[in-house]
Amino acid sequence: MRHEGLCVSLVPLFNHLEIEDQQKIHSLVTHRKVEKGEQIFAPDGDAQLVIVARGSLKVYQLSTNGKEQLLRVVEPGGYEGESQLFGVPNETLFGEALEKTEVCVLKQTDFSELLLQYPAISVKLLEINAGKMATIQQQTQFLMMERVEERLAVYLLDLAKATGSSQVSIPMKMKELAAFMGTTPETISRKLKLLESKGFIKREKRNILIIEEEQLEEI
């Protein structure tokens, strides 16, 4: 099966709908192949849902001094921008391909047209997405993890994937990183020391060398 045929069914926002409704949405999807380093979306761009069919992209924002702050890595089956379909503007987020990547894009204008034509889809989508839309925040994936070291391990692995190197630099101050992960700077510092004492990483201030990637993944 071609990836183009999978895009809509990959997204929880749509995959609970009847297949006929999915096909109606699929007919409005645009397919893009992008190269490593190519920007896929940016603040103040067209409102759209971006579904990753193959490859991966990094989602980041810029700090006040213009430094890139990685938020997450989106892999096949993942998506960004569902809130934009309902009129919430993207004011801070950038998306960039980490490798050769295939994405499927549904523009908000097409989505609005779809809802006008098929009111039943609107009701279904709102029912499915209501709970998620009420709680979406940039660091949701971290806050769902009970242990801070688990959140930290995921973040370090995402940094490594985003940079293509086991030598990474945390782009935020400890205070910012702690707020992002829902904990305190002291806890972040302790957990980094814990990972270092186990030989998983080597740390020099905000510079981290990942030594045992598999051990971090197991966390």
C-alpha positions, 0 to 999 in steps of 0.5 A: 500500500502506498503511503499516500493512502495511509495518511488520514488513517494514521491520525487519531483525529480522523481514523475513528470515522467511517472509511467513506468519510476518511476518503472524503478527507483524503481527497483534500490532502496534498502530498509533499516530499521534502529533503533534510533541513527543509522547513515544513511549517513556520509561525504565521504560515498557512493553517494546516495539519501536517501528517508524517507518512515517512521520515521524521521532523523536529518541532522547535521554537526560538528563545528570546535570543533567537536560539533554537529550542527543540520541543519534540521529534515527530515520526511516522504516524505523528502529526502537528497542527490539529489545533489549527484546523479549529482556528488556533493560530501557530504563533511560535512553532517551526517544523523542519525535516530531519531526513528525507521525509514524506508528509501529507498536508490538509489545509484549514481552508479545505477542512472548513469546506469539508465541514460545511459539506458534511456536517456529520463529520464536524460532529464526529471530529469534535466529539473525538477531539474535544478531550485532547483539544482541552489539554494540548500543550507543548510538553504533554508527552513529557508530563504524561511520563511519571518519572522525571528521568524518563522525560529527561531520557526522551528529551536527550534522545530527541536532541540526538535525533534532531542533531544527528549526533550523540554530542548534544547541547541542551538549548534551554537554561536549567530553569526553562528546561525544568518548567518545560518538563514540569519539575524543578531545576534541582531535580533536573540537576539530580537526574542528570547526575544520576544518568552520569553516575550510571555511565549513560551520559557524560556531562559538561554543563549543558553539553551532554555526550550520550554514551549508552543510547540503549540504556536511555531508551530502556528508561 
